[in-house]
């Protein structure tokens, strides 16, 4: 099953310059709690944004899937997904958290 987690401001903005347009520690704690040990699917831009916040730390996800059309992309401790339909079909039995 696919679940979605997203946050946006009053103008429906989810990010600006690859960063969150706000910083609330309660939001970040909630995000960490919800994503802890989950199978997570993120886009490449979200991946870069999260890595910039975490610096050299690893994600706290069970598995990290990164959606990208770049077939030659190699990301440490991540699986790059370039065909979302095939990914969804082959992972239908898994719980996946889509982070937007």
Protein Blocks (a to p, Z undefined) as FASTA:
>chain_A
ZZddddddfkopabeehiafbdcfklmmmmmmmmgopacdddfklmmmmmmmnomaccfb
fbdcdddfblkbccehiacdfblklmmmmmmmpccdddZZ
